[in-house]
Amino acid sequence: MLTSKLAVRKKKNKALKQRNETLSAEVRDLKQGNAAIEERARSELGMIKEDEVFYQVIDQPLPTIQPNQLPEISAIQNTQPELSAAPTVSPLGNPMP
């Protein structure tokens, strides 16, 4: 019983020690340079630098098309433009018969 409590306590201490190390590293970064400050301003406040372009991507599902909303295949085929052959031109730029 005492052994299992000790194991649980060691596991919690290990997790807390890791959290403290992470927080210490973050404090050190904040004291030493602007990179951590910029990262926080971007992620938490949505800030951008001057002359940067902000893009916001909105994830939306594609619209669903019901079968009765689809156009007839014959109507699609009739809308295709007719293709004609381009005239043949000689190396001098004159039309060839």
C-alpha positions in Angstrom: 0.0 0.0 0.0 2.7 2.4 0.9 4.7 1.4 -2.2 1.8 2.2 -4.5 1.3 5.7 -2.8 5.0 6.3 -3.3 4.8 5.4 -7.0 1.9 7.7 -7.5 3.6 10.6 -5.7 6.8 10.1 -7.8 4.8 10.2 -11.0 3.1 13.4 -9.9 6.4 15.0 -8.9 7.9 14.1 -12.3 5.0 15.8 -14.1 5.3 18.9 -11.9 9.1 19.0 -12.4 8.6 18.9 -16.2 6.0 21.7 -16.0 8.3 23.8 -13.9 11.2 23.3 -16.4 8.9 24.4 -19.2 7.8 27.5 -17.3 11.4 28.3 -16.4 12.5 28.1 -20.0 9.6 30.4 -21.1 10.5 33.0 -18.4 14.2 32.8 -19.6 13.1 33.4 -23.2 10.9 36.3 -22.2 13.8 37.9 -20.4 16.4 37.4 -23.1 14.7 38.3 -26.3 11.7 39.3 -28.4 11.1 36.0 -30.1 8.9 34.6 -27.3 7.1 37.9 -26.9 6.3 38.0 -30.6 5.1 34.4 -30.5 2.8 35.2 -27.7 1.5 38.3 -29.3 0.8 36.4 -32.5 -0.9 33.3 -30.9 -2.7 34.9 -28.0 -3.5 38.4 -29.3 -3.6 37.8 -33.1 -1.1 40.5 -33.8 0.9 40.9 -37.0 4.1 42.8 -37.9 4.0 45.9 -40.1 4.0 45.0 -43.9 2.8 41.5 -43.2 -0.3 40.0 -44.8 -2.8 38.2 -42.6 -4.7 35.3 -44.0 -7.6 33.7 -42.2 -8.6 30.3 -43.3 -12.2 29.4 -42.5 -13.0 25.7 -42.5 -16.5 25.2 -43.9 -18.1 22.0 -45.3 -18.7 21.9 -49.0 -22.4 22.4 -50.0 -24.4 19.3 -50.7 -26.0 19.0 -54.1 -29.2 16.9 -54.3 -29.7 14.7 -57.4 -32.7 16.7 -58.4 -30.5 19.9 -58.5 -28.1 18.5 -61.1 -28.5 19.8 -64.7 -29.4 17.4 -67.5 -26.4 15.8 -69.2 -27.7 16.9 -72.7 -27.9 20.5 -71.5 -24.2 20.3 -70.5 -23.2 18.8 -73.8 -25.0 21.4 -75.8 -23.1 24.2 -74.1 -19.7 23.1 -75.4 -18.3 25.5 -78.0 -17.5 24.1 -81.4 -13.8 23.9 -82.3 -12.5 24.9 -85.7 -9.1 24.2 -87.1 -6.6 27.0 -87.2 -5.4 28.1 -90.6 -2.1 26.7 -91.8 0.6 29.4 -92.2 3.8 29.1 -94.3 7.1 30.0 -92.7 6.8 33.4 -94.3 3.6 34.1 -92.5 1.3 33.7 -95.6 -1.8 31.5 -95.4 -1.5 28.1 -97.1 -4.3 26.6 -99.1 
